[in-house]
């Protein structure tokens, strides 16, 4: 629910600018005029603007008409690629039925903590639609099935390759590996260089400002990894090439790189996680947590805040248990719910991680004053991390998918090369 509400909040501001900018650049265009012909199939102003409002919402809005125009140009490129993918799927009569699209829409809504009806309403509130999102889903699903069906049989991975890969994992024991995600923006001609770089830089700024990396990757990335939010899995530091390794060395976990120039365009990397190979990392400990939280809204009442502090300030030095949290919540006037769930220690940042690290199982932390209010944490359980040995089948699938992804990029590149695209 919170994610979609943020969409709406950012989207209403971004979409309002989008509407004004659209009006300024389209004053002489009909609302449903044809802007692009892709092998004689039209992309209309209406379709482009519907997608544009969705992209602006998930990417955190735009600040100027110039920025808006650059985002619009990237959206059009993405939609041209999708049209090429759907056209190619049609040559083998590959059709995604509406029931399957509805099922994917439901999953997308669930991923945002919403019902399908709530997500549809949120999309309408930013000037987009369910159909716009499903059109994109249709292209993603069609392309994935087409690539798997046409190219899957040509991907060959031998047992020797898998065993060599596993041996390299053992050889790299103790070294760092990174879980990375990517946003790929293509440069198809020298004329696009400056615009694509500027767009990549703006995406970095939006993500640093709180926009969702996976959502932007799904909307704008030209890589096949876009379907999974840009995720490209775990990669050993020694396997990263030049610019990639330099970028990752400079980026903390949870942060994004500056745009990296590649032979095909620009890449923005997100470092989602880091761990040592075949080594138990204390930060991977699974912690079951509950809390007593008095939100800032309630704490604004001095009497309420004083009652809460009096009830919880000495809990860290007393015999307590997680089974008593509801009782403490009632006495102190804490917010509900008190359940946090199971998290990895590495998922906690700053004072939260420090508090959990220093609190024994079954005990309460000291009272913390945080941005969202006053909080006491209860550590209900702690499972120490275990070393996960490499799995043959998982490694096989990983190599296979990497090769299939590379073949898919070449396939799409060939479709672009042979297409007749008329920009009006």
N, C-alpha and C positions, 0 to 999 in steps of 0.2 A: 504494500500500500504506500509506504513512504517513498519508494523509488518512483512510482507513477505520479505521486503528488509533486515530487521534485520536477518531474517532466513537465507537469502542468505549469508550475510556478515559473520555471525557466522558459518553457515554451510559449506562454502567453506574452512574455516580454520579447522573446526572440521572434515569435511569429508576428507580433504587431509591427516590428521593424521590417520583417520579411514582407508583410502585406504592403507597407509603404514603399519599400524598395521595389517590389514587384510592380506596383502601380507606376513608379517613375520610369522603369525600363520597358514597361509594356503598355505605355499610354496609347500607342498606336496599334497594339495587337488586340485581337479578339481573345477572350478568356480561354477559349478552347481551340486556338489556332495551332497549326502544326509548326513546331520549332525544329524538329530533326526527323529525317527519313533514314531509317536503318534498313538497307536492302528493300527500299520502297514501303516499309512499315513505319507508320507515324508515331512519334512521341509528341504529345500535345502540351501546350502551356499549362493546362489544368493538371495533367498527370505529374509534370515536373514540379509544379508548385506544391502539390499535395505531399510529394516525397520530401521536398525541400523543408517544409514546415516540421516534418517528423525529424529530419536530420538536425535542424537547428535546435529543436527541443532537447534531443538526447545529447547534443554536443555542448550545451550550456549557453546557447544564444549567440548573437552576433552584436558587435558594438558599432559598426559603421556600414554604410552602403557598399564601400569597397570590399570589406570583408564578406558581406553578403554575396556579392557577385562572384567572389572566388569560390565560396562554398557551393554556389549554384552551378558553377562550371564543373566542379568535382562531382556533384550529384548527377549532372547530365552524362558525364563520362561513365559513371557507374551504371546508369540506366541503359546506356548504349550497350555496355557489356552484357547486361542481363537480357536485353532483347536478342543479342547474338546467341546467347546460350539457349534461350527458348526456341529460337529459329532452328538451331542445330538439333535440339531435342525433337522438334516436330518432324525432322527428316526421317526419324526412326519411329514415328508415331508414339512417342513417349508423352503421356498425358498424366498430370497429377489431378486426381479427382478432388472435388470440393470437400468431401468428408475428411480427406487427409489434411487439407489446408486448415480446416476447422480444428482438427486435433492439434496441429502445431500451434495454432493461435491460442488454444486453451493452455498448452504447455508454456508458451511465452508469458501469458497472463500469470500463471502460477509462479513462474520465475520472478515476477515482479511483485508477488504477494497480493495479487488481485484476482477477481473473478473475470471471465471473458467480457461480461457486460460492463464492468468497471473500466477495463482497459479500452474497450470500444468508446466509452464515454470520454475517457481521458484523451484519446486520439482526436475525437471530434472537437474537444475543447481547445486544441492547439491548431485547428484548421486542417487536420489530416483525416484519415479514415482507416477502418478495418481493411477495406479493399486494398489500400496503398500498402499496408504491411503484408497482406497476403500475396500481393503481386510479387513482392520481393522474396517472400518465402517460396513461391512457386518456382522462381528462377533458381534459387539455391538448391532446392530439392531436385529439380529436373537436371541441373548440371551435375550434382553429386551422383545421381543414378546413371546418367549418361557416361560420365567419366569412368565409373566403376564397371559399367557394362562393356564399354568399348575398349578401355585401356587396361582394365584389371587383369585380363588374361595375359597381357604382355609384360607384367611385372614379375620378375623372377628373383627370388631370394633363396640362396642355398643354405643348407645347414652349416656349412663351413663359415659362411659370412656371419651367421648368428653367433656361432661359437667364438669367432674372432672378436666380435663386438663384446660378448660377455667377458672374454679374457681381458679386453681393454678396460672394462669396468673394474675388474679385480686389480689390474695394474695401476689404476688411478685411485685406489682406495685412499681415503683421507683428503683428496683434493676436492675443491668446490665444484658443484654443478648448479646451474641456474634454471629455474622454470621461467620461460620467456613467453611473451605475447607480442604480436606485431600488427602494425597497420602499414599496408603497402600502397603507395600512391605511384602510379606509372607515369613516366614521361615518354610520350610517343614521338615527339619531335622536338628539335631545339627551341622552337617557338614557345613550347609549354614550360620550359625549364623554370623561369622566374616565377610563374604563377603557381606551379605545383610546389615549389620550395616554400613560397609564402604561405600556401595553404597548409603545408605540413607544420610550419612554425606556429601557425594559429591553432592547429589542433593540439599541439603540445601545450600551448598556453591555456587552452580550455580544459584539458585534462588536469593540469596542475591546479586549475581553479575549481576542480571538483567534478567535472564532467566524467561520465562513465567510459573508461577505455573499451570494455567489451561492446558496449552499444555503438560507439563510434566505429569500431572495427567492423561490426556487422553491417553498418550502413554504408561505409565508404571504402573499406579495404579491398584491393584488387586481388588479394591472395585467397586461395581456397580455405585458409584458416579462418576467414571471416565468419563462416558458418558456426564456429565455436568461439566467437568473441576474440579471434586472433591468436588463440592459444597454440603454441608450437611445441609444448612439452619441455622435458628436462634435457639440458644440453651441458656437456662438460666444458669447462672454461677453455681447455686446450683445443677443443674442436671449433671454437669460434674464430672466424677469419678477422684479420686486421682491424677494420673500422668497428666491427661488431664487438670484438673483445675490448677495444679501447673504450667504447661506449658503456659496456656492462661494468667495467672496472670503476667507472665514474658515477654509476647510478646505484643508489641504495634500494633495498627491497621496498616495493610499494611505489617506486618512482618511475618516471619515464625518461628516455634519452632525448637528446636533441635530434633533429632529422639527420639520417645517415644516407649519403649518396651511394647508390648501387648502380650497376650497369643498366638496370631497367627503370630506375626512378629514385624514389625516396622511401625509407623505412623508418618508422618510429617504433622503438622497442620499449616494452614494459617489463621490468624485473619483478615478477610476481612472488618469487620465493628463492631461497638459497639454502643449500645443505651440503654437508660433506659426504662423499660417496662411501657407502658401506660402513658408515660410522654412526653410532647412536648419538643424536644431537639432543641435548637437554631441552632445547626449545621445541622439540617435537612431542614433548610430554602432553598427554591429553588431560585437561583439567575440567572437572565438573563444578560449576559455579552457581551460586545464588547470591542475591544482593538485597540490601535495604537502600532504597534511593528516595531522597526527597528532592523533587524537581525544583528548579529555580522559581517556577511559578508559585509553588507552595511555600518555598523558603523565603519569599518576599515578605511573608507575614512573620514578623519577629517572634511572636508568641508560638507559632507553629514550629519555626526553626529551633527555638529554644527547647521545646518539648522533645523534638527529634534528637537533638544533640545530647540532652540529658539521658535519654533512653539508650543510646548506642555508643556513647564515647568510651565506655570502659569494657565493651564486649570483647575486645582483643585480649584482655588480660583475665577473662573469666572462662570457666568451663562452659562451652556452648556446643550445639550440634545443629546440623542442617534441618533436622526435624523440628526445630524450634523457631525457624525463620518466620513462619506465618504468625506465630505468637508475638515475636519481636516487631513485626510489621504492624500488627494491630495496636500494640502499645505505643509505638513511636509515631504512628500516623504516616508510615512510608507508602510510596506508590505501589500499585500492583501492575503487572505480575512481578513476583520476586525471582522467578526462575530465569536463569540465563542459558543454561545448557552446557554442552561439552565443547570446549575450545582448545586449540593448541596454544601452548604458552607463547609461541612466536606470533600468534594472531593478536596478542595484547601488546599495546604500546605504552611507553613512558611510565607514569606512576601506576597504571593498572598492572603492568608486568612486574614492576618492583614489588607491589603489594602482594601479588599472588606468589612470587618466588619466596617471600619471607614469611608466608603463612602456612602453618601445618594443616594437614587434612583434619577436618572437623572443627577448625578454628575460624575466627573472624579476623579480618584485617583492622587496622586502625581507621578511624574516620578520615575520609578524604574529601577535600573541597575541590570540585572539578567544574568544568565548563557548563555541564548540564545540571549540576546540583550537588547535594551532599550524599556521599555513598560509603557503605560498608560492604565488603565482599566476604562471602563464606566459601571456603574451599571444601567441597563435599567429597571429592575423590580425585586421585591423581594416578594415572597410568604411565609408567616410565616408557620411553620409546624403545622399540626393538629394531635391530638391523634387518632390513628387507633384502634378501638375496635376489639377484636378477632372475627373472622368469623367462624361459626359452620362448614360449608362445607370445608373451608380451613384447619381447625384443623383436621377434619375427614381424609382428603386426606393425611395430613402430617403423622398422626399415621399409616395409611394404608401403605404408602410408606416406612416408617421406618421398619415395620414388614416384608414387602415384600423383602426389601433389605437384612434383616437378613436371611430370608429363602433362598434367592438367594446365599448368601455366603456359607450356608450349602450345598446347591445343588452342587455348584462347588467343594467344598471340597470333597464331595462324588465321584464326577466324577474323581477327581485327584487320590483318594484312589483306585478306581477300574481300573484305566487306566494302560496300559502297555506302558511305555515310554522308548525307547531305545536311549541313547545318544551315538553317534559313535565317 
